[in-house]
Amino acid sequence: MEPIEVNAGQVYLRGLRADDRVDDRPALAEGGITDAGYVADRARHWTEDTAYTWAVCDITSGQLRAELVLDPHTGALSGWARDGEQALLDDGIAAVRRFAEGALGVTVTDVNTPS
């Protein structure tokens, strides 16, 4: 599967990017993710249907404010937010839950996020 974009009120979910238009790597580094191949690995996981990862973005800027990862086989959802962005992460969790259950038929069974 290719990354799916989700628009949900104040939150916009999209696949991670590191290209000439959008580079999520600096924001990921704020979350402690510095692996140079991380964005490519997450894109590959979509293709392999092993994990679906979203950049949780403010609808007005499109910049990564949080990240969510769904295991489509177990329904486990994990994520983190940049400082001051917990409310946006919570909105993203609700959007992924609706998408997972409505579009994928996957019940989110566990949510693991630092608070």
N, CA, C and O atoms as CSV, one atom per row, in Angstrom:
chain,resi,resn,atom,element,x,y,z
A,1,MET,N,N,0.849,-1.172,0.000
A,1,MET,CA,C,0.000,0.000,0.000
A,1,MET,C,C,0.898,1.240,0.000
A,1,MET,O,O,1.967,1.248,0.609
A,2,GLU,N,N,0.454,2.260,-0.677
A,2,GLU,CA,C,1.137,3.552,-0.662
A,2,GLU,C,C,0.658,4.354,0.548
A,2,GLU,O,O,-0.454,4.123,1.024
A,3,PRO,N,N,1.467,5.292,1.063
A,3,PRO,CA,C,1.005,6.115,2.189
A,3,PRO,C,C,-0.309,6.826,1.865
A,3,PRO,O,O,-0.488,7.379,0.780
A,4,ILE,N,N,-1.204,6.796,2.819
A,4,ILE,CA,C,-2.525,7.402,2.694
A,4,ILE,C,C,-2.540,8.718,3.459
A,4,ILE,O,O,-2.125,8.773,4.617
A,5,GLU,N,N,-3.014,9.765,2.820
A,5,GLU,CA,C,-3.173,11.060,3.488
A,5,GLU,C,C,-4.564,11.137,4.090
A,5,GLU,O,O,-5.541,10.678,3.499
A,6,VAL,N,N,-4.638,11.731,5.285
A,6,VAL,CA,C,-5.906,11.865,5.995
A,6,VAL,C,C,-6.056,13.310,6.448
A,6,VAL,O,O,-5.197,13.834,7.157
A,7,ASN,N,N,-7.137,13.950,6.044
A,7,ASN,CA,C,-7.467,15.293,6.531
A,7,ASN,C,C,-8.559,15.145,7.576
A,7,ASN,O,O,-9.595,14.535,7.314
A,8,ALA,N,N,-8.329,15.703,8.766
A,8,ALA,CA,C,-9.304,15.559,9.852
A,8,ALA,C,C,-9.312,16.822,10.708
A,8,ALA,O,O,-8.612,16.889,11.719
A,9,GLY,N,N,-10.082,17.801,10.320
A,9,GLY,CA,C,-10.184,19.024,11.119
A,9,GLY,C,C,-8.884,19.797,11.157
A,9,GLY,O,O,-8.393,20.244,10.120
A,10,GLN,N,N,-8.326,19.959,12.336
A,10,GLN,CA,C,-7.091,20.733,12.501
A,10,GLN,C,C,-5.834,19.915,12.247
A,10,GLN,O,O,-4.723,20.438,12.333
A,11,VAL,N,N,-6.002,18.641,11.935
A,11,VAL,CA,C,-4.849,17.775,11.755
A,11,VAL,C,C,-4.839,17.206,10.333
A,11,VAL,O,O,-5.879,16.884,9.759
A,12,TYR,N,N,-3.631,17.098,9.795
A,12,TYR,CA,C,-3.402,16.549,8.469
A,12,TYR,C,C,-2.356,15.458,8.635
A,12,TYR,O,O,-1.277,15.711,9.169
A,13,LEU,N,N,-2.663,14.257,8.187
A,13,LEU,CA,C,-1.740,13.129,8.304
A,13,LEU,C,C,-1.233,12.780,6.909
A,13,LEU,O,O,-2.007,12.696,5.956
A,14,ARG,N,N,0.077,12.579,6.805
A,14,ARG,CA,C,0.683,12.218,5.524
A,14,ARG,C,C,1.885,11.330,5.791
A,14,ARG,O,O,2.373,11.245,6.918
A,15,GLY,N,N,2.353,10.674,4.749
A,15,GLY,CA,C,3.569,9.886,4.876
A,15,GLY,C,C,4.759,10.779,5.167
A,15,GLY,O,O,4.761,11.965,4.838
A,16,LEU,N,N,5.769,10.194,5.787
A,16,LEU,CA,C,6.998,10.944,6.049
A,16,LEU,C,C,7.677,11.292,4.737
A,16,LEU,O,O,7.578,10.550,3.760
A,17,ARG,N,N,8.371,12.430,4.722
A,17,ARG,CA,C,9.029,12.880,3.495
A,17,ARG,C,C,10.424,13.402,3.789
A,17,ARG,O,O,10.704,13.933,4.864
A,18,ALA,N,N,11.279,13.235,2.808
A,18,ALA,CA,C,12.626,13.819,2.820
A,18,ALA,C,C,13.004,14.031,1.361
A,18,ALA,O,O,13.761,13.256,0.776
A,19,ASP,N,N,12.462,15.095,0.792
A,19,ASP,CA,C,12.725,15.386,-0.610
A,19,ASP,C,C,12.975,16.879,-0.780
A,19,ASP,O,O,13.149,17.600,0.202
A,20,ASP,N,N,12.993,17.341,-2.024
A,20,ASP,CA,C,13.322,18.739,-2.274
A,20,ASP,C,C,12.197,19.698,-1.884
A,20,ASP,O,O,12.414,20.909,-1.840
A,21,ARG,N,N,11.006,19.183,-1.601
A,21,ARG,CA,C,9.888,20.052,-1.201
A,21,ARG,C,C,9.630,20.033,0.303
A,21,ARG,O,O,9.357,21.075,0.899
A,22,VAL,N,N,9.716,18.847,0.922
A,22,VAL,CA,C,9.439,18.695,2.347
A,22,VAL,C,C,10.483,17.766,2.942
A,22,VAL,O,O,10.747,16.687,2.410
A,23,ASP,N,N,11.075,18.198,4.055
A,23,ASP,CA,C,12.075,17.366,4.733
A,23,ASP,C,C,11.696,17.257,6.203
A,23,ASP,O,O,11.831,18.216,6.963
A,24,ASP,N,N,11.219,16.077,6.596
A,24,ASP,CA,C,10.798,15.845,7.978
A,24,ASP,C,C,11.958,15.506,8.905
A,24,ASP,O,O,11.767,15.439,10.119
A,25,ARG,N,N,13.141,15.293,8.373
A,25,ARG,CA,C,14.258,14.832,9.201
A,25,ARG,C,C,14.620,15.771,10.348
A,25,ARG,O,O,14.919,15.269,11.432
A,26,PRO,N,N,14.616,17.093,10.191
A,26,PRO,CA,C,14.908,17.947,11.352
A,26,PRO,C,C,13.870,17.793,12.473
A,26,PRO,O,O,14.232,17.772,13.650
A,27,ALA,N,N,12.602,17.685,12.121
A,27,ALA,CA,C,11.558,17.497,13.140
A,27,ALA,C,C,11.686,16.118,13.776
A,27,ALA,O,O,11.490,15.979,14.983
A,28,LEU,N,N,12.011,15.099,12.990
A,28,LEU,CA,C,12.211,13.764,13.545
A,28,LEU,C,C,13.377,13.764,14.536
A,28,LEU,O,O,13.325,13.098,15.570
A,29,ALA,N,N,14.424,14.514,14.209
A,29,ALA,CA,C,15.571,14.596,15.114
A,29,ALA,C,C,15.178,15.165,16.473
A,29,ALA,O,O,15.742,14.778,17.496
A,30,GLU,N,N,14.203,16.093,16.487
A,30,GLU,CA,C,13.704,16.615,17.765
A,30,GLU,C,C,13.070,15.518,18.598
A,30,GLU,O,O,13.042,15.601,19.826
A,31,GLY,N,N,12.562,14.493,17.937
A,31,GLY,CA,C,11.976,13.352,18.629
A,31,GLY,C,C,12.983,12.250,18.899
A,31,GLY,O,O,12.618,11.162,19.345
A,32,GLY,N,N,14.263,12.532,18.626
A,32,GLY,CA,C,15.322,11.566,18.894
A,32,GLY,C,C,15.571,10.587,17.756
A,32,GLY,O,O,16.317,9.623,17.928
A,33,ILE,N,N,14.963,10.814,16.601
A,33,ILE,CA,C,15.115,9.908,15.458
A,33,ILE,C,C,16.115,10.533,14.491
A,33,ILE,O,O,15.797,11.493,13.789
A,34,THR,N,N,17.320,9.982,14.460
A,34,THR,CA,C,18.393,10.561,13.655
A,34,THR,C,C,18.932,9.607,12.595
A,34,THR,O,O,19.870,9.961,11.880
A,35,ASP,N,N,18.373,8.424,12.477
A,35,ASP,CA,C,18.801,7.447,11.483
A,35,ASP,C,C,18.554,8.015,10.083
A,35,ASP,O,O,17.425,8.366,9.739
A,36,ALA,N,N,19.610,8.103,9.286
A,36,ALA,CA,C,19.509,8.701,7.944
A,36,ALA,C,C,18.540,7.941,7.035
A,36,ALA,O,O,17.980,8.531,6.111
A,37,GLY,N,N,18.335,6.657,7.276
A,37,GLY,CA,C,17.454,5.867,6.424
A,37,GLY,C,C,16.039,5.709,6.965
A,37,GLY,O,O,15.246,4.947,6.413
A,38,TYR,N,N,15.720,6.417,8.033
A,38,TYR,CA,C,14.425,6.235,8.698
A,38,TYR,C,C,13.235,6.509,7.786
A,38,TYR,O,O,12.292,5.718,7.753
A,39,VAL,N,N,13.262,7.603,7.056
A,39,VAL,CA,C,12.128,7.961,6.194
A,39,VAL,C,C,11.960,6.910,5.096
A,39,VAL,O,O,10.836,6.499,4.808
A,40,ALA,N,N,13.045,6.477,4.488
A,40,ALA,CA,C,12.971,5.442,3.453
A,40,ALA,C,C,12.475,4.119,4.029
A,40,ALA,O,O,11.696,3.414,3.388
A,41,ASP,N,N,12.924,3.782,5.236
A,41,ASP,CA,C,12.455,2.549,5.884
A,41,ASP,C,C,10.955,2.602,6.125
A,41,ASP,O,O,10.254,1.619,5.884
A,42,ARG,N,N,10.459,3.733,6.594
A,42,ARG,CA,C,9.017,3.863,6.862
A,42,ARG,C,C,8.214,3.779,5.567
A,42,ARG,O,O,7.117,3.220,5.565
A,43,ALA,N,N,8.726,4.313,4.481
A,43,ALA,CA,C,8.042,4.198,3.189
A,43,ALA,C,C,7.997,2.733,2.749
A,43,ALA,O,O,6.982,2.266,2.232
A,44,ARG,N,N,9.092,2.019,2.955
A,44,ARG,CA,C,9.144,0.600,2.606
A,44,ARG,C,C,8.139,-0.199,3.442
A,44,ARG,O,O,7.521,-1.137,2.937
A,45,HIS,N,N,7.974,0.166,4.710
A,45,HIS,CA,C,7.016,-0.538,5.578
A,45,HIS,C,C,5.586,-0.403,5.048
A,45,HIS,O,O,4.801,-1.348,5.118
A,46,TRP,N,N,5.255,0.778,4.517
A,46,TRP,CA,C,3.943,0.947,3.884
A,46,TRP,C,C,3.795,-0.063,2.748
A,46,TRP,O,O,2.796,-0.780,2.676
A,47,THR,N,N,4.785,-0.118,1.868
A,47,THR,CA,C,4.737,-0.994,0.700
A,47,THR,C,C,4.610,-2.464,1.104
A,47,THR,O,O,3.918,-3.243,0.449
A,48,GLU,N,N,5.291,-2.828,2.198
A,48,GLU,CA,C,5.274,-4.215,2.671
A,48,GLU,C,C,4.069,-4.513,3.576
A,48,GLU,O,O,3.868,-5.655,3.989
A,49,ASP,N,N,3.268,-3.479,3.883
A,49,ASP,CA,C,2.124,-3.624,4.798
A,49,ASP,C,C,2.532,-4.146,6.173
A,49,ASP,O,O,1.824,-4.946,6.785
A,50,THR,N,N,3.693,-3.674,6.648
A,50,THR,CA,C,4.146,-4.085,7.980
A,50,THR,C,C,3.941,-2.990,9.020
A,50,THR,O,O,3.823,-3.282,10.211
A,51,ALA,N,N,3.898,-1.740,8.584
A,51,ALA,CA,C,3.638,-0.616,9.494
A,51,ALA,C,C,3.243,0.587,8.652
A,51,ALA,O,O,3.791,0.821,7.575
A,52,TYR,N,N,2.286,1.339,9.164
A,52,TYR,CA,C,1.836,2.553,8.491
A,52,TYR,C,C,2.206,3.735,9.378
A,52,TYR,O,O,1.775,3.826,10.528
A,53,THR,N,N,3.006,4.634,8.829
A,53,THR,CA,C,3.523,5.770,9.584
A,53,THR,C,C,3.000,7.069,9.005
A,53,THR,O,O,2.984,7.270,7.790
A,54,TRP,N,N,2.571,7.953,9.906
A,54,TRP,CA,C,2.099,9.266,9.483
A,54,TRP,C,C,2.863,10.374,10.179
A,54,TRP,O,O,3.165,10.300,11.370
A,55,ALA,N,N,3.167,11.404,9.403
A,55,ALA,CA,C,3.572,12.681,9.974
A,55,ALA,C,C,2.259,13.370,10.355
A,55,ALA,O,O,1.388,13.571,9.509
A,56,VAL,N,N,2.128,13.723,11.611
A,56,VAL,CA,C,0.938,14.434,12.083
A,56,VAL,C,C,1.266,15.915,11.966
A,56,VAL,O,O,2.162,16.425,12.638
A,57,CYS,N,N,0.526,16.593,11.104
A,57,CYS,CA,C,0.853,17.969,10.765
A,57,CYS,C,C,-0.281,18.919,11.124
A,57,CYS,O,O,-1.455,18.549,11.103
A,58,ASP,N,N,0.092,20.142,11.452
A,58,ASP,CA,C,-0.882,21.211,11.577
A,58,ASP,C,C,-1.408,21.474,10.174
A,58,ASP,O,O,-0.630,21.564,9.224
A,59,ILE,N,N,-2.702,21.598,10.042
A,59,ILE,CA,C,-3.337,21.743,8.731
A,59,ILE,C,C,-2.851,22.995,7.984
A,59,ILE,O,O,-2.844,23.017,6.753
A,60,THR,N,N,-2.452,24.023,8.717
A,60,THR,CA,C,-2.063,25.274,8.058
A,60,THR,C,C,-0.637,25.264,7.525
A,60,THR,O,O,-0.349,25.934,6.534
A,61,SER,N,N,0.263,24.516,8.167
A,61,SER,CA,C,1.665,24.554,7.753
A,61,SER,C,C,2.132,23.292,7.032
A,61,SER,O,O,3.047,23.358,6.211
A,62,GLY,N,N,1.528,22.162,7.320
A,62,GLY,CA,C,1.978,20.912,6.735
A,62,GLY,C,C,3.266,20.385,7.331
A,62,GLY,O,O,3.826,19.408,6.835
A,63,GLN,N,N,3.752,21.034,8.410
A,63,GLN,CA,C,4.999,20.608,9.042
A,63,GLN,C,C,4.732,19.540,10.099
A,63,GLN,O,O,3.741,19.599,10.827
A,64,LEU,N,N,5.636,18.564,10.169
A,64,LEU,CA,C,5.526,17.479,11.132
A,64,LEU,C,C,5.558,18.030,12.548
A,64,LEU,O,O,6.501,18.721,12.931
A,65,ARG,N,N,4.528,17.723,13.320
A,65,ARG,CA,C,4.436,18.108,14.724
A,65,ARG,C,C,4.462,16.890,15.632
A,65,ARG,O,O,4.793,16.985,16.814
A,66,ALA,N,N,4.106,15.743,15.062
A,66,ALA,CA,C,4.086,14.476,15.796
A,66,ALA,C,C,4.184,13.358,14.770
A,66,ALA,O,O,4.107,13.595,13.564
A,67,GLU,N,N,4.355,12.139,15.262
A,67,GLU,CA,C,4.431,10.984,14.390
A,67,GLU,C,C,3.604,9.859,14.996
A,67,GLU,O,O,3.605,9.666,16.212
A,68,LEU,N,N,2.897,9.118,14.147
A,68,LEU,CA,C,2.136,7.952,14.576
A,68,LEU,C,C,2.486,6.763,13.699
A,68,LEU,O,O,2.686,6.901,12.492
A,69,VAL,N,N,2.557,5.591,14.322
A,69,VAL,CA,C,2.867,4.352,13.612
A,69,VAL,C,C,1.826,3.314,14.002
A,69,VAL,O,O,1.631,3.031,15.184
A,70,LEU,N,N,1.159,2.747,13.002
A,70,LEU,CA,C,0.151,1.718,13.216
A,70,LEU,C,C,0.670,0.381,12.700
A,70,LEU,O,O,1.136,0.282,11.565
A,71,ASP,N,N,0.587,-0.638,13.539
A,71,ASP,CA,C,0.862,-2.004,13.095
A,71,ASP,C,C,-0.467,-2.558,12.585
A,71,ASP,O,O,-1.371,-2.802,13.384
A,72,PRO,N,N,-0.607,-2.764,11.273
A,72,PRO,CA,C,-1.898,-3.185,10.735
A,72,PRO,C,C,-2.286,-4.614,11.101
A,72,PRO,O,O,-3.430,-5.020,10.897
A,73,HIS,N,N,-1.347,-5.367,11.635
A,73,HIS,CA,C,-1.633,-6.758,11.990
A,73,HIS,C,C,-2.107,-6.899,13.430
A,73,HIS,O,O,-2.928,-7.766,13.731
A,74,THR,N,N,-1.598,-6.054,14.321
A,74,THR,CA,C,-1.967,-6.156,15.742
A,74,THR,C,C,-2.904,-5.045,16.190
A,74,THR,O,O,-3.577,-5.175,17.212
A,75,GLY,N,N,-2.954,-3.953,15.434
A,75,GLY,CA,C,-3.749,-2.798,15.840
A,75,GLY,C,C,-3.042,-1.898,16.834
A,75,GLY,O,O,-3.631,-0.937,17.328
A,76,ALA,N,N,-1.783,-2.197,17.133
A,76,ALA,CA,C,-1.017,-1.359,18.062
A,76,ALA,C,C,-0.669,-0.033,17.379
A,76,ALA,O,O,-0.243,0.000,16.224
A,77,LEU,N,N,-0.861,1.044,18.118
A,77,LEU,CA,C,-0.580,2.390,17.620
A,77,LEU,C,C,0.394,3.049,18.572
A,77,LEU,O,O,0.163,3.067,19.781
A,78,SER,N,N,1.481,3.593,18.043
A,78,SER,CA,C,2.455,4.284,18.887
A,78,SER,C,C,2.790,5.621,18.254
A,78,SER,O,O,2.570,5.835,17.062
A,79,GLY,N,N,3.321,6.511,19.064
A,79,GLY,CA,C,3.694,7.813,18.533
A,79,GLY,C,C,4.338,8.703,19.563
A,79,GLY,O,O,4.509,8.333,20.725
A,80,TRP,N,N,4.688,9.873,19.111
A,80,TRP,CA,C,5.309,10.890,19.961
A,80,TRP,C,C,4.974,12.252,19.365
A,80,TRP,O,O,4.596,12.370,18.199
A,81,ALA,N,N,5.123,13.272,20.198
A,81,ALA,CA,C,4.851,14.648,19.748
A,81,ALA,C,C,6.010,15.553,20.119
A,81,ALA,O,O,6.689,15.336,21.123
A,82,ARG,N,N,6.227,16.553,19.311
A,82,ARG,CA,C,7.195,17.600,19.643
A,82,ARG,C,C,6.663,18.365,20.849
A,82,ARG,O,O,5.470,18.311,21.149
A,83,ASP,N,N,7.538,19.068,21.529
A,83,ASP,CA,C,7.130,19.841,22.708
A,83,ASP,C,C,5.954,20.748,22.389
A,83,ASP,O,O,5.964,21.475,21.395
A,84,GLY,N,N,4.941,20.697,23.242
A,84,GLY,CA,C,3.783,21.560,23.101
A,84,GLY,C,C,2.758,21.084,22.085
A,84,GLY,O,O,1.804,21.809,21.803
A,85,GLU,N,N,2.921,19.888,21.526
A,85,GLU,CA,C,2.041,19.415,20.453
A,85,GLU,C,C,1.192,18.201,20.849
A,85,GLU,O,O,0.698,17.484,19.978
A,86,GLN,N,N,1.021,17.966,22.152
A,86,GLN,CA,C,0.250,16.798,22.599
A,86,GLN,C,C,-1.189,16.829,22.080
A,86,GLN,O,O,-1.729,15.787,21.711
A,87,ALA,N,N,-1.812,17.997,22.046
A,87,ALA,CA,C,-3.196,18.084,21.575
A,87,ALA,C,C,-3.290,17.674,20.105
A,87,ALA,O,O,-4.246,17.009,19.704
A,88,LEU,N,N,-2.314,18.062,19.314
A,88,LEU,CA,C,-2.307,17.666,17.903
A,88,LEU,C,C,-2.098,16.154,17.780
A,88,LEU,O,O,-2.711,15.510,16.929
A,89,LEU,N,N,-1.240,15.594,18.620
A,89,LEU,CA,C,-1.044,14.147,18.625
A,89,LEU,C,C,-2.354,13.442,18.979
A,89,LEU,O,O,-2.717,12.452,18.343
A,90,ASP,N,N,-3.057,13.942,19.979
A,90,ASP,CA,C,-4.337,13.340,20.370
A,90,ASP,C,C,-5.343,13.383,19.224
A,90,ASP,O,O,-6.078,12.420,19.007
A,91,ASP,N,N,-5.378,14.493,18.490
A,91,ASP,CA,C,-6.255,14.589,17.313
A,91,ASP,C,C,-5.829,13.574,16.249
A,91,ASP,O,O,-6.670,12.958,15.594
A,92,GLY,N,N,-4.518,13.408,16.085
A,92,GLY,CA,C,-4.003,12.437,15.126
A,92,GLY,C,C,-4.364,11.007,15.507
A,92,GLY,O,O,-4.696,10.196,14.643
A,93,ILE,N,N,-4.300,10.698,16.796
A,93,ILE,CA,C,-4.681,9.364,17.272
A,93,ILE,C,C,-6.138,9.084,16.928
A,93,ILE,O,O,-6.471,8.002,16.445
A,94,ALA,N,N,-6.997,10.053,17.176
A,94,ALA,CA,C,-8.423,9.875,16.866
A,94,ALA,C,C,-8.629,9.666,15.365
A,94,ALA,O,O,-9.440,8.833,14.961
A,95,ALA,N,N,-7.901,10.418,14.541
A,95,ALA,CA,C,-8.036,10.295,13.088
A,95,ALA,C,C,-7.537,8.939,12.599
A,95,ALA,O,O,-8.178,8.316,11.753
A,96,VAL,N,N,-6.401,8.475,13.121
A,96,VAL,CA,C,-5.874,7.175,12.713
A,96,VAL,C,C,-6.823,6.066,13.163
A,96,VAL,O,O,-7.054,5.106,12.428
A,97,ARG,N,N,-7.367,6.199,14.360
A,97,ARG,CA,C,-8.317,5.194,14.848
A,97,ARG,C,C,-9.517,5.087,13.883
A,97,ARG,O,O,-9.914,3.988,13.497
A,98,ARG,N,N,-10.078,6.230,13.507
A,98,ARG,CA,C,-11.218,6.218,12.574
A,98,ARG,C,C,-10.826,5.625,11.228
A,98,ARG,O,O,-11.566,4.822,10.660
A,99,PHE,N,N,-9.661,6.020,10.717
A,99,PHE,CA,C,-9.193,5.504,9.433
A,99,PHE,C,C,-8.955,3.992,9.509
A,99,PHE,O,O,-9.397,3.241,8.640
A,100,ALA,N,N,-8.254,3.558,10.553
A,100,ALA,CA,C,-7.932,2.138,10.696
A,100,ALA,C,C,-9.198,1.292,10.747
A,100,ALA,O,O,-9.300,0.260,10.084
A,101,GLU,N,N,-10.156,1.744,11.540
A,101,GLU,CA,C,-11.373,0.957,11.704
A,101,GLU,C,C,-12.289,1.069,10.488
A,101,GLU,O,O,-12.860,0.070,10.051
A,102,GLY,N,N,-12.434,2.274,9.939
A,102,GLY,CA,C,-13.355,2.474,8.829
A,102,GLY,C,C,-12.824,2.027,7.489
A,102,GLY,O,O,-13.558,1.411,6.716
A,103,ALA,N,N,-11.578,2.316,7.189
A,103,ALA,CA,C,-11.032,2.019,5.862
A,103,ALA,C,C,-10.274,0.698,5.799
A,103,ALA,O,O,-10.270,0.029,4.766
A,104,LEU,N,N,-9.634,0.325,6.904
A,104,LEU,CA,C,-8.804,-0.875,6.888
A,104,LEU,C,C,-9.443,-2.069,7.580
A,104,LEU,O,O,-9.011,-3.206,7.390
A,105,GLY,N,N,-10.476,-1.814,8.385
A,105,GLY,CA,C,-11.073,-2.895,9.167
A,105,GLY,C,C,-10.175,-3.368,10.292
A,105,GLY,O,O,-10.286,-4.509,10.742
A,106,VAL,N,N,-9.280,-2.493,10.755
A,106,VAL,CA,C,-8.338,-2.815,11.828
A,106,VAL,C,C,-8.788,-2.099,13.096
A,106,VAL,O,O,-8.978,-0.882,13.088
A,107,THR,N,N,-8.957,-2.836,14.172
A,107,THR,CA,C,-9.299,-2.238,15.455
A,107,THR,C,C,-8.023,-1.842,16.180
A,107,THR,O,O,-7.142,-2.677,16.384
A,108,VAL,N,N,-7.916,-0.591,16.569
A,108,VAL,CA,C,-6.766,-0.127,17.333
A,108,VAL,C,C,-6.905,-0.706,18.740
A,108,VAL,O,O,-7.841,-0.379,19.470
A,109,THR,N,N,-5.962,-1.565,19.103
A,109,THR,CA,C,-6.056,-2.307,20.358
A,109,THR,C,C,-5.235,-1.696,21.482
A,109,THR,O,O,-5.521,-1.923,22.658
A,110,ASP,N,N,-4.231,-0.932,21.132
A,110,ASP,CA,C,-3.324,-0.390,22.136
A,110,ASP,C,C,-2.741,0.912,21.599
A,110,ASP,O,O,-2.370,1.001,20.429
A,111,VAL,N,N,-2.665,1.915,22.459
A,111,VAL,CA,C,-2.050,3.181,22.086
A,111,VAL,C,C,-0.908,3.438,23.047
A,111,VAL,O,O,-1.114,3.511,24.258
A,112,ASN,N,N,0.298,3.576,22.511
A,112,ASN,CA,C,1.490,3.798,23.317
A,112,ASN,C,C,2.122,5.120,22.902
A,112,ASN,O,O,2.798,5.206,21.877
A,113,THR,N,N,1.891,6.149,23.713
A,113,THR,CA,C,2.489,7.452,23.460
A,113,THR,C,C,2.928,8.048,24.781
A,113,THR,O,O,2.225,7.912,25.782
A,114,PRO,N,N,4.079,8.708,24.805
A,114,PRO,CA,C,4.459,9.398,26.041
A,114,PRO,C,C,3.531,10.584,26.245
A,114,PRO,O,O,3.122,11.229,25.279
A,115,SER,N,N,3.197,10.875,27.495
A,115,SER,CA,C,2.319,12.028,27.739
A,115,SER,C,C,2.975,13.041,28.624
A,115,SER,O,O,2.378,14.073,28.931
